[in-house]
Amino acid sequence: MTLPRLNESPKYEIIIPSTQKSIRYRPFLVKEQKVLLMALESEDQRQILNSIVNTIEACVIDPVKTQELTTFDVEYMFTQIRAKSVGETSDIQIKCKSCEHMNPIKIKLDDIKVDMPKIDNTIKLDDKYAITMRFPKYASSIETAVNGKTSTEQMYSMIANCLDTLNTDDEIINFADEAKEDILKFVESLTSAQFEKIVSFVQQMPQLKHDVQYDCEACGEKNEAVLQGMQDFFS
């Protein structure tokens, strides 16, 4: 008798935040969980981040170009897949703002959402040039995170990854066709005022976010905290 393969039929649907496209997925199985655990044990940042994408690829039933997913797409999708795989809550520790006691907090992962604010993605630099912006892809974020860059270097890399096109009355230049070194030199040639407009776009980008309110179990102080990014939900 051939052993059956269990639990491989799709059961759930999820909306990709950046595209609002509905796709089907299944919970991850022991084989995917094993890969995730091995990646965590390796403490290799690249391996960990790649294993998250690989888990999404394995669990999503409908066609998805994972290399086109934004950072917040991947974080949201993985969080929801994990919720249906190993439990719909996550136990974390948050420090009291008053006495610094670490409080155990249970987060319901189904309540976590990605707010999609309306952001004008066209930035006028001057009378001649305008830039269209895009949300950074998760793949580029992996490269930024694993190359041992300083915080400042990571910020500039993030900004470079958000540049889509440079527009004039005569032509449109795609930043994807330009060398990374040339893009960084372009960014460095901006005035402070022009640069701040780009930074403002980056700061308004959608994030995996959840507000938490709790009373400290040690001193009774009322606390409010904002969890942002996948790491905050599994700390």
Secondary structure, DSSP 8 states (H G I E B T S, - for coil): ------S-S--EEEEETTTTEEEEE----HHHHHHHHHHHHHT-HHHHHHHHHHHHHHHB-S---GGG-BHHHHHHHHHHHHHHHH-SEEEEEEE-TTT--EEEEEEEGGG-EE-------EEE-SSS-EEEE---BHHHHHHHHHTT--HHHHHHHHHHHHEEEEE-SS-EEEGGGS-HHHHHHHHHTS-HHHHHHHHHHHHTS--EEEEEEEE-TTT--EEEEEEESHHHHT-
